Amino acid sequence: FLFRAVRDAMTRLSRARWLEVRDETALGRAWLEHRAILAATRLGQADEATRLLSAHIVGSRDRLVTSLANDRRGLRARGFAVVAA
């Protein structure tokens, strides 16, 4: 059960990552955010790690929504069905 849940979540996340991290700048930003979250976690700074993780999730979501809005036509041509939320 847990294996399937994690596998399915990773499949959905990989699709979102493909849409969001398309260039070196975006990839670099993601790595910096991930490293900052890990550093705070390793230092035992739970509140800071939580703040960084929350900001990362919100930022990723906002960038993904913007990307989908901007690329709706191109995504449709590639076979993606983009539906309004």
N, C-alpha and C positions, 0 to 999 in steps of 0.2 A: 504493500500500500504506500509506504513512505517513498520507496524507490520510484514508483510511478508518479507520485506527486511532485517530487523533485525534478524528475526527467521532464514532465510536462511543463513545469514552471521554467526550467532552463530553455526549453524549446521556444516558449513565448518570449522570454527575455532575449534570446538570440535574435529573434526577428526585430525587436525594438532596437537592440544595439546596432544591427545592420543599418537601420534607418537613421539612427542618430550619429554614429561615429563613422562618417564617410571620408573625413580628411585628417591630416596630421594634427591640425589645431584641435579638433574635437577629440581625437584620440589622446593627445597630450593632456587636455583638460580632465578627461576621465581618469587617466592614470594619476594625476596630481590629487584629484579628489579622493580616489581610493587609497592612495598612500597616506594622506592626511587622516583619514578615518582609521586606518590600521595603526598609525603612530599614536593617536590619542588612545586607542584601545590598549596598545602595548604599555603605555604609560599609566594605565589605570584611570584615565580621565573619562569616566563614563558619560558625564554630562556633555563634555565637548564632543566625544565620539557620536553621541546621540544627535547633537545639533548638526554636526557635519553630515551625518548619514541622512538626516531629514532634509537638509539643504540639497544634498546630492539627488535624492529621490524627486523632490519637487522640481529642481532644475532640469533633471532628465525628462520628467514628464512634460514640462513646459516646452523644452526644445523639441521633443517628439511630436507634440501637438502642433507646434509651429511648422515643423518639417512636413507633417502630413497635410496641413492646410496649404502649404506652398507647393507641394509635389503631388497633389491629388491626381492630376491628369497623367503625369508621368508614371505614377504607381499603377494606375488603372491600365496603362499600356503594357506594363510588365506583368499583369495578371493579378494584382492585389485588389481586393474589394475594400474600398474605404467608405465606411458608413459614418454618418453624423452621430455624435454623442448627445 
